[in-house]
Structure formats: C-alpha cells, structure tokens
Amino acid sequence: MIRLLRARGLLVAPSWTAFLLIFVAPLVYFFVVSFWRVSAFKMRPDASLANYIQTVTDYNASILFTFLVALTIAVLVTVVAFGFSFYIRFKVGRFGDTFLFIVLITLFGGYLTKIYVWKTILGENGVLNSALLSLGLIRDPITVFLYNPAAVVITLGHYTLPLAILPIYGALRGVEDTPLRCAQDLGASHWRVVRDIILPQCRIGILFAFTLTYLFAAGDYVTPQLVGGPYTSMIGVLIQLQFGFRFNAPLGSALAFTMIAIALLTVGIVAFALREWLRPRG
Amino acid sequence: MNARATLWHVFGWGTVVFMLSPLLILVLFCFSKSSLISFPLTGFSLIWFETLFARGAFWTAFENSLTVTGTVGVVSTVIGTMAAMGLSRMRRRFASVNIAALTLPVMLPPLVLGVALLTYYAGVGMKLGLHTVILSHLVFTQPFVILIVHARMANFDYAIVNSARDLGATPFRAFSSITLPIVRPTVIGAALVAMALSIDDFIITIFTIGGGNTLPTFLWGMLRKGVNPSVNIVGLILLTVTICASLIALRLTRYRG
C-alpha cells in the first residue's frame, strides 16, 4: 500500500516540481520584490510600501480605467457567449454542431494575429473603411474606428469570446429538456424558465467565463498598445513599461499585484451577486 | 418563422460572422498583390510569400519556434500524462485539489507570469534564451495535458491493467503494453494542444527570450517596423498551425464541450 502511494506520488512529482520552481517560486520572489526599491538601475532589498503608495496615488486613473474597460469586455462577452451557447443548445437545430466546431477551431492560438488583423480592419486606410468607400457608403475614411477604448473592447472581445462560450455551453449541455417542458406546460414564461431553471444550472460556467475574460482583459497590454491609441493607458501597458525603458521591476510588481488584488475582489463580488440573484425563489 | 426566431438567427449568424471574418480577411490579404491592406483588391499574387521566405531572420525564428514547441510538447506531455495517471488513481477529492492548484497558471494574466519569470530568472542569475522560454512554457501548457488526460482516465477500466499485473507484468510493462495503447490518441491530442499553445505564445516568450526570436516575437518586430503584407503570412502560418493542431486534437480526444 505504501509502495503504491509512493509510486503515485512519484508520478505527480515532476509536474509539481515544475509548478513550484517555475510558477510558485517566481511569483513569491516577484511579490517580495514589490517591497524593494531601485537605485542606480539596480534593485535593492527593502521593506517599504512606497511602490504601492505610488501605485494608488500616481496610477489610480489608469487602474480605474483598466477595470472599467475589462468589466465592459467581460460583461459583454459573457452575455454574448451565453446567448450564443443558448442559441446552439436550443434554437439552431442541425447547424448546432457546425457552430460549436467553428468556436472550437478559433479557440487555440492566433493571439497576436487576431489583434493585428483588427488593426488592419479598423485603420484609417483599413479593410472596413476601404470597403465602405468602394461601396460608396461613405465619402471620407472614418478615423474613429481605431485607437480608442472601443477598438480594445472589440479586439479583446473577439479573442476571448470562444474561451467564454466553451464553459457556458458545457453547462448548458447538461440542462435537461424535461423540466423546461414541464415549466412551460405549467404556464411559465420564457424568461421565467431561463431565470429559474436554466441560469441557476449554468452559474459556475458563467462565472468561469466571466473570470477568464475579465482577468485576461485586465492584464493584457498588447491590445491597448496596438489598437488602443495614446489615451488608452491600461495598467498592463504601465506594468510592461517598468520592464523596458523605465526598468523599475519593484514598481511593476506592485502594479501587478494591485491589479490581481482588485481583479480577485471584483470576481468575488460578482460570484456573490450571481449566487444571490440565482438563489431559488419561493 | 416568427420574429423571435428570426432575431435569434440574426444574432447567432452575426456572432459566427464576427468570429470568422477577421480570419478570412487575413487569409484573403495574404494573396493580395497590393502592398496596402485595403479594398478594392487589385489582383492576386504570391509575391508576399517570396518576400517573407527570402528573409533569413524568418527562418531563424521558424527554427527557434520548432525547437521550443517540440521540446515543450514532449516534456509537457510526459510530465502532464504522468501526473494525470497518478492523480486518476488517487482519491477523487484529493485529485481535484491537485488539479485546481496545477491549473492556476492558466488563470493568471500572461503578462504577470511573464514579468514575474523575467524578474526571477534575473534574480537567480539565469541567462535568458530558448531554454528559459521552454521552462516558462511548461508551466502553462502542462495544465491542459493534465486536464485532458485526466478526463480520459476517469472512465478508464483499471481491471485490465490489474489483470496484467496479476499475470506478472511489471508496472512499466503494464503501462507500455496496456494503458498507453488505449489512451494514446488522447495523449497525442493533449500534446498537440500543448504545442499549439506554445507556438502561439507571445507575451511570456517576449519577456523570457532575451535576444532571439520565435515566430510570434518576429511578427511583433515586423509590426513595429510598419505594416507590410508579409506580416499576414506569418500570422497565417501561426493560425494554420494552431488550428490544424486543435482540429486533430479534437478528433483524437473526441472532445465535445
């Protein structure tokens, strides 16, 4: 018995070693660094909260803006993902598998590619403008498509949508038809059926989709840099800067951990609100 | 068809168009003759493929990508499969706690993982290069291998393995001639998913590579120097590789949502 347990432990050991050495240790070290300071381009061990104080005093506008953008993306994507999963599960009929297949093939990969394609679509001389021009729908190129928060929402929304659809569809697939029919036969409205039978069964899937999208959007820096324009200063861009030109890893670390803390807090609040809202009613 | 149903179809098809059209536009403009990425199309040619393939830097990045992805694919699959096998024979509750922990790297924004690893490697005095990229990729690819293989092992019939053991097979023999042949498609599928994630990764790679380039960081470099349609082709290569890998993986693992 003990030999067996040891053998099973050994099987898991390499994974745990990688996890501890290349994930836990770096994060712990990185967290410790947030209390250090930088002088003459070198990190000096310290125990100060200066970086956190600077984070909340100098960058509070960016932080607030980042979370507004991330929240917008996460809410929109979760709602669309639920609608689309609902459509595949209940409305579409024979195309359902095809649609799910399309979602799956756009799931893995193409991160940088997808962001960059949106830049070429939305640009002043881009695909969308030139198409509208040659169709004669507009006379002059529209410049407002690119370099604004809306472009960030569209681009990140496009990237995260398949990620959000999968867990929600997974949950919806488990919803059985019979109780839905019963409720309808007993006179429940469409909305009542969705709200009281379907949504409570999808709560975890919805929360998972929201969390995934929200964390990804809050922590992304490539999208705001490529399509966001100069006024879209999201926290990811600021973090990334501390590891480039500014070389201030301690401040970057404080920014990163502040971001994670706020993100977890929001997810906690959303989880609580969702549970309260979907609590069975008498 | 009533109005409600029509609305649903508009929404559903609209979502599909939204998801697919950027990818189709990318493919279309790989073959466009013009150096501008805009309509109307003036003609088709393969000139941008020639431009790209004539660049030595592209091939270096390509080789680096192959090295990283190949190594990550093998190592991640081996350690992930081992872990999944071990976990599948442990108590369910204990196993799910393990899996939840090991899956944490996927939830962390890649930027945070990237800069944390960069700081850590600098702190322990490790020189950056392809080896640090490979190490870093293991952390976020192995959770997928563990999840996929563990899901397969959930309805695996251990009776046959136990019979083999009773008949005197060593644990290794039982694994290589019974367990592995049965779960091989799933393991290959998991490897392909790990490789698709690795070859496409940009954020963690750019922080941990130091000097050189893989395909995504090469693409990034091209983007910063001004857009030229051969950028599309690097994008197309990454997209094709990842989509093909996930398609084959889907078939092999019979994953359905």
Interface residues (C-beta under 8 A of the other chain):
Chain A: A7 R8 G9 L10 L11 V12 P14 S15 W16 A18 F19 I22 F23 A25 P26 L27 Y29 F30 V33 V80 G83 F84 Y87 I88 K91 V92 F99 L100 I102 V103 L104 I105 T106 L107 F108 G109 G110 Y111 L112 T113 K114 Y116 V117 W118 K119 T120 I121 N125 G126 V127 N129 S130 A131 L133 S134 H158 L161 P162 L166 Y169 G170 R173 T211 L212 L215 F216 A218 G219 D220 Y221 V222 L226 G236 I239 Q240 Q242 F243 A249 G252 S253 A256 M259 I260
Chain B: A5 W8 H9 F11 G12 T15 V16 F18 M19 L20 P22 L23 I25 L26 F29 L36 I37 S38 F39 P40 V78 I79 G80 M82 A83 M85 G86 L87 R89 M90 N98 A101 L102 L104 P105 M107 L108 P109 P110 L111 V112 L113 V115 A116 L117 L118 T119 Y120 A122 G123 L135 S136 L138 V139 Q142 I146 P171 V193 A196 L197 I199 D200 D201 F202 I203 F207 P216 L219 W220 L223 V227 V231 G235 L236 L238 L239 V241 T242 I243 A245 S246 L247 L250 Y255 R256 G257
